[in-house]
Amino acid sequence: MPNNEPIQHQCSFCKRVITIHDQYDMPIYDPQTGFAICKNCVKEINHFIEENEASKASEEKKGFAETLDDTLQQNKPHIIKQYLDEYIINQERAKKILSVAVYNHYKRMKYGYLNEGDTEIEKSNVIMLGPSGCGKTALLSHLSKLLDIPFAVTDASSLTEAGFVGADVEVAVRNLYYAADKDIEKAEHGIIYLDEFDKIARKSGANNSITADPGHEGVQQALLKMLEGSVVEFTARGQRKHPEAPTIKVDTKNILFIVGGAFVGIEKIIAKRLQKADANIGFGAEVASKEEKPKFDELIHKVRPEDLMEYGIIPEIIGRLPVICTLETLDEDALLRILTEPKNAPVKQYEKLLAMDHVKLIFSEDALRAVAKKAIERKTGARSLKGIIEDTMLDIMFDIPKSDEPRKVTITADCINNGEKPQVEKIDA
């Protein structure tokens, strides 16, 4: 006759006797030693671990919040702007916007750490619009140095939707992780700059493709969760994604995202909207000639979210980028100032390099202006200034180290425009 008596086990922790009616009543049991843990004890242990971890996390957050006091005191908006003024010429409005955005971001973090469960202050992610070489990346690079926080630049045009050939959106967070020297905590309070963001604008109208598009709306959708704050998992650099690969987890809740791009043609969208608004006013409105091309610098500061939507940025993304920062084109005078005034001005760099070889470097006013004009012709803004000087000075920098005698090198406009050799004179030590 089969034994119908129920099986019983005693929990080694709470000493409760567990009657086994089905598999769900079965405790964690070792038949060799008779050691058993009931479901209640498992739940209590799990609850204890969760509470302990939550308490530790809360203490760590409060400790970090206290360190933010110094950060906030030393980096008030006017202090940040003063620092940026030493390196960045013009772009006054952009410098103010970024200074305020960064300051408020760290205030938000402090508030969130000290007031958990209270009113949540949303992130002030930034979208930057400006032509190539106007100083977008330079602004953020100097900003990260001042704040001493990890900063990573990722080319948004290289990102693709999962399943397509290219880089997954998680690569932006991975780049920040490595910029933070693999310190997850530091990475979780850093800045991510997504450059060329306009290149992932959604196609519209006649150009819209029926087939899946790895570089447009799908990528924006994939970026959405990351922007608003989520735990991003990624593998170490060089490792392919597969179930067995160890992953690194980074919470993006307190990462400041700044996206930027040239947004070529957006001035036409802004002009079209403004013309419609003028037309609605009445017959007295001034009608602009069709031949008149809208000027970027005049219109870019009037950009609105609906213009970005028209350009191809999805509404959900725009909602996560509440701060719009615009930069104007750098004219010849601005480029001239960039060459000589900032702490890291290209001319200052070459003067110091040649001074190490006992050489005094002099750029004539005409030479500097020629460099600025050449940069405008190339339509690359300040980005090409150093390259133009490098081309002119290549031979002189090659020949100078042949002798240790003190000399003076003068760069003229003919050196820049016609490739003439710089003037070299011996001077007294």
C-alpha positions, 0 to 999 in steps of 0.5 A: 500500500502506498504511503499517503502521509504528506511529506514534512520538512523543518526549516533550519532557520525559523524551525517551522514544520513545512507540510509539502502538498505540492512542488510549490511548498517544497523548500530549498532542501539538501537531502544529504545534510537535511538543511532546509530553508522555507519560502517565508525565510527566503522572502525575509532574507531577500527583503533584508538584502533589498532594504540594506542595499537601498539604505547603502544607495541612499547614503551614497547619494546623500554623500554625493549630494554633499560634494555637489555643494562645492561644485555648485558654489564654484560653478555658478553660471557667471563663473562658467561663462567667464571661463568659456570667454577665455577660450571661445570667441563670440557665441555669447547667447550659447555660452549663457544657455549652456552655463545655466543648463549645466548649473541647473542640471547639478542643482536637479541632481542635488535636489533628487538625491536629498528629496527622493519621492518628492516632486521630480525635476526633469532633466534639461537636455540641450539641443545645439544648432549651428553651422560647422566650425562655429564652436559647438564641440569646443564649448562642451570640451572646455566645459567638461574640463572646468567641471572635471567630469567625464565627457564623450562625443559620439557621432550620431550619424554612425548610430543605427537601429538594432539589427542593422550594420553600424553602431548601436545607440548604446555606444554613446554610453559606452564611450562615456564609460571609457571616458570616465576610466571605467568608473560607473559612478563617474560616468553616471554624472557625465555629459554625452554629446551627440554630434551630427544629430541632424543626420538622423532626422526622419525622412519626410515627403517625397523622399520618404522610404517605404523600407526600414531606414536604419539612420532615421526614425528608428534610431531616434526611437532607440535614443528616446529611453536613454535621453529620459533616463534608463539603465543601459546595458552594453558589452566591453569594447570589442566584444560582440553582444551575445547572451553569455557576454558579461554586460556593464550597466549604466543608469542615464538618469543623471547624465546630461545629454547635449545633441548638436548639428548644423541642421542645414536648411532649417533656416528655410523652414523657420522663414516659411513659418514666419512668412505664414505668420506674417500673411495671417496678419493681413494685407499690410504685411511686408512681402519678401522677395522670392529671390531673397535667401533667408540668412541663417544668423537672422533666423536661427535664433527664432527656431521653435520646436515645431521647426525641428519637428518639420525638419524630421526630429520626432516630437518625443525626442524634442520633448526630451530636449527642452533647452534650444541653444543656437550658434551663429556663423563666425565671420572674418573678424571673429575668426581673426580673434580666434587666431590670437585671443583665446588662451589656446589660440593657434598663433599662441601655440605655434609661438610657444613651439618655436620659442623652444627652438629660440625662434620668435614667430611673428604673424603680420596682420595681413597674414592673419586676415588671409588665414581667416578668409581662407577658412571662410572659403573652405566653409569649415569655420574655425575648424580649419584655421590650425590646418591652414597655418600648419600647411604654411609653416611645414617647411619652416618647422622642418628646417628650424631645428637644424640650427640653435641660433636665435632667429625671427620668422615672419609670416606674411599674406603672400605665405598664406595665399601664394605659398611663399617662404616665410622670412627668416632673420638672425637676431641677438640672443 
